[in-house]
Amino acid sequence: EGMALPQRILFPLEEICMDWQQRQRPGAGLCNLGSTCYINVILQCLTYTPPLANYLLSRDHSQLCHRQGFCMMCIMEAHVRKVLCSSASVIWPRAVVRDLKFIGEEFEPDMAGDAYEFLRCALEAMQRACLSGSSDLDISSQTTTIIHQIFQGVLKSRVTCLRCQAVSDSYKSFLHVLLDIKAPSSLTTALEDFVTSKKLDGKYCLKCSKSEKKVTASKKVTVHCVPKVFTVCLERAADHTGRKISKIVEYPEYLDLRPYMSDTAGEPHLYSLYALVVHSGDTCLDGHFFCYTKASNGQWYKMDDESVDNCGIHTVLRQQAYLLFYAR
């Protein structure tokens, strides 16, 4: 609805397997190569994303890849195979750090970075790799790569003129959602705030779709199409100075996205938590990142650079979470 149909499907949705195809012990820890904890946590969370790991372990990409030089999909494929299939207890993610400038210009090998920014850039780099050699594709076809088929959802934005009630709808795809947690104390209340109508007046006035005049309006954003994997960033930066919102925001092991959708009637859309990233430190500009992931054996592990330690779900649910990963 409101979006053109793709002329070509790059990766069929029905070929995505949400359950682990191989069950095994957790893989290796990752060596910190100098302020690279923000990279390590994202590499671990992506490694334990079942549909992505299944695809990368199949080697489908590298067998068909003709890309010269840097290819994020080939790098991730080699990395995931090394972490999950080798007997090593620690892996050096040298290829990722070596090619950091190709993943995102803002990253420097010896400087600290932000895990959310690295996730955003890593997904974009994988998307570019999937589209390599397909420059003539229409926009809708570009969203049928394995990356978009796993992580992409669609948001619907409905603007209503408060003078004449004229309605205008627009649609935008997303790979992750950024949530304001200044007031909310839980993920569910942050999502409720996200989909609550906001009044647009003063300098935020919009043109009415009917009268073409600037008017006071209301804007409501809802989840229109749900993704296979729902990725959330809890915005912990209080402002541009790097001050951090350090409070605990509650999040459930199982999440139903149906209440936050354009159509709230119908079957629940249930998700299960499988990974989260934690930032420890007094400000957003320093500190340390570690993560918790659920391995293919169904057990949870705390992954802090080189160390991989077994833990329970109660520990997992008590963290000062920064990024949350939920799978359908």
N, C-alpha and C positions, 0 to 999 in steps of 0.2 A: 504494500500500500504506500503510494507516494514515492516509490523507488523503482527505477527501471530494472527489468529482468536482465541477468547477465547473458551475453551472447555465447559465452564459452565458460564451462566449469573446469577450473584448473585442478581442483581436488574434490571428489564427490563426498558430500556430507555423510553418506551411508558407509563410507569406508573408514570413518573415524571410530576407533575402538576406545571406549572410556575406561575399560577395566584393564589391568595389567595383563599382558600376554605371557610374561615370564615372572614368576614369583621367586624372590631371593632375599638374602640378607641385605642390609643397607650397604651402599657403596662407600667409596673412600672419602676422607676429609680433604679439604683444599688448603694448600700452603698459602699463607699470606705473603705476597711478594712485595710488601712495603705499602701500607695504606690501601690494600685491595680487599678489605673485608666487605665493602659495599658491592663489589663484583662477585665475591664468593657466595654471598647469600642468594643473589639472583640466579647464579649458575645452579646452585643446589635446588632452589624452588622450581626452576624450569626442568631440571633433571628428574624431579619427582612429580612432574605433571604427566599423568599416565598417557593421555592420547598423544602428547608430543614425544615422550620417551619411546612409545611403541613405534611411532613413525621413524624417529631417528635411528632406533636400533635395527629397523628393516633395511637401512642403507639405500632406500629408494631414491633419495635426493642425489647422493654422490655418484650413483651409477649412471645418472642422466645429466649430471652437471658438466657444462663445458666452459664454465666461467674461468677466466684467467685471473690470477692473483687472489685478492681477498674475497671470501664467500662465507658469510656468517652461518649459513646452514651447514656447510661442510665442517666448519670449526665446531659447531654445536654437536654435530653427529659424532665426530672424533672424540669430543670431550665426554659426551654421555656414555659412549661405548667404554672409554677408559675408566670412568668412575664406576659404572655398574658391572663391567665384565672382567676387569683385571683383578688380581689378588692383592694389589697394593693397598696399604691403609691410608696413604696420603698421595695426592696428585698435585703436580705443579701446573696451574692453568696458564702456562706461558704463552700459548697461541693467542688467547684472548687479550692478555696484557700487551703483547707485542703489537697487535692490530687495533689497539684501543682508539686511535685517532680516526679509524674508519668506522667505528661503531658510533662515536660521538665526538665532535670537535672539542667539546668542553672538558673531556677527560684527559688527564695526564698520568703516566705510569706511577709517579712518585707522590701524587697528591691525593688527599682524601676526596671522596665523591659521595653523591647521594644515591641510595639504593633505588628509589622510585625513578629518578632520572635515568639510571642505568637500565632498569627494566624497560622503560619507554623506548630508549634508543636501541636496545638489544632486539626488541620485537620489530621495530622499524627496519633494522638491518637484516633480520631474517626475512621480513616481507620483501625487501628489495632483492634479496637473493632468490626468492621464489619467483619474482617477476623478471629476472634476468633473461634477456632474449625475447621478451614479450612486449615490446614497446608499443605495438599497435592495438593493445587491448582497451576496450571501453572500461569506464570507471567501475561499473557493477561487476564485470568479469575479474577485475583486479582484487575484488574482495572475496574471491573464491579460492584463495591459496590455503594451504594447510594451516597457516598462522591465523588468518581471519576466520576460517571455519571453526577453529578451536576457541579463540579469544573474543571474537567480535559479537557485540550485541548492537541494538539500534535504540536510540533515544528519540522520543517524540516530544516536540516542543509546541504547545498550543497557546497562542496569544489571543486573548479576547478583549476587544475594545469595550471599555466600561461605559461608553456613551451610547453606541448603537448595537452592541453585542455581536458585531461581526467577528468571525473566527478565522484564524489563519494557522495552519499546521505546517511544520517543517520537520525533517527527519535527519538524524546525524548518527553515523556509526561510531562505536567506541570499542577500545580494547581494554580499558581500565576506567574506573570511576574514582574521582577525587571527592572525598566527603569532608565537610566542615564539622569539626568536633568541639568548637568553642563552647557551645551550650549542651549538646547531647552527651549523655553518659553511657550510651550503648550504640551498637551498630544499627539496631533496628530503629531507634529514635533518630539517628543520623540519616537513615534512608527515608524515614517519614518526612523529615525536614526537607530532604532533597526533592521529594515529589509534591510538596505543599505549594499551592499557588502563591506567587510573589506579586506584589503590586508594583507597577512601573509608572512612576510619575516624576515630575521635575526634570532633571537632566537625563533621566532614564526613559522619558516618554518615547513611544514608538509611533510610526505612521500607521494609521488605520488602513487595513487592506481594502476597505470600502470607500471611505471619504478621502483617503490620501493625506489627511491632516494629522499633525502630531497630537496624540491624545493620551489620556491616562488609560493604562491597560493592565490586565493580569496575565501572568505567564506561568504555565504549569508544565513541568518536565516529567515525563514518565518513561519507564522502560517499555519499549514497544515490542522488541524481539529480544529474547534472552540468549546469552552466549552459552557455549558448552562449559567454559571455565569463566567464572565471575571473579575478577580481580579488583580489589578495593585498596585505595590509599587513604588512610586516616590522616588528614592534614595537620601535622604537629607543629608547623611553623606558625607562631603567634602573629608575626609580622615580618617585615623585610629585614629586621636586625638579626634574625636568627634565634630570637627567644623561642623557647620550646614549650608546648603544651604537654606536660608530663603526666597528666592524670590517666588512670586506668579507664579504658572504654570497653565495656563488656561486649563480647561477641559469642555467638552460639556455635556449637559443633555442627548443627544442621540449620540451614537457612531456607526459608520459603520466599521466593521473589515475587510470587503472585500479587501480594498486597501493594506492590510498588509499580505495577504494570498499567498500561493504558486501559486494558480490559482486566478488571480485578475479579471477574467471575470466571469460573472454570476450575480445572484441576490445579492442585498446587504445583509449583515449579521448585522442587526440592534440590538443595545443594548440600554437599558435605565438605567441611573444612579439611584440606590436605597439606597446607603449608602456611607459614606466617613468618614475617620478618620483624625483628625487634631492634629498636635503636636505644642504646644506653648512653647516657651523657647528659650534661646540664643544658647544652644548647644544640641547635640543629647543625651548627657549623663544625662541631667536633664530636668526639665520642667513638662508639664502636657498634657495628652491626653483627648480629648473629641470627640464626633462624631455627625453626622447628619444621620438620617434614615427616610425612607419613610414608614409610617405605612400602614396597610391594608385598611385604609379609604382613602388612596391617598394623605394624608397630610404629610408634612415634619416636623420633630421635631429635635431640638437640644437636645442631651442627654449628660449631663455633670454630671457623677456620679448620685447623688440622684435626680437632677433636670431634668425634661422633659418639654421643652417649644416649643410651636408652632412657626414655622417660614416659610418664603416664599422661593421659588426656587432661587430668586435673591441673597438672603443671602447665600444659599447653594453653589452657583456657584462662590462666591467671596472669598473662603477660601484658606488658605495655606495648601492644601491637602497633606496628606502623603500616605494614602491608599484609593483606589477607587474601588467600587463594581458596576459592570454593569450586568444586567440580559437580556437574549434574550427576 
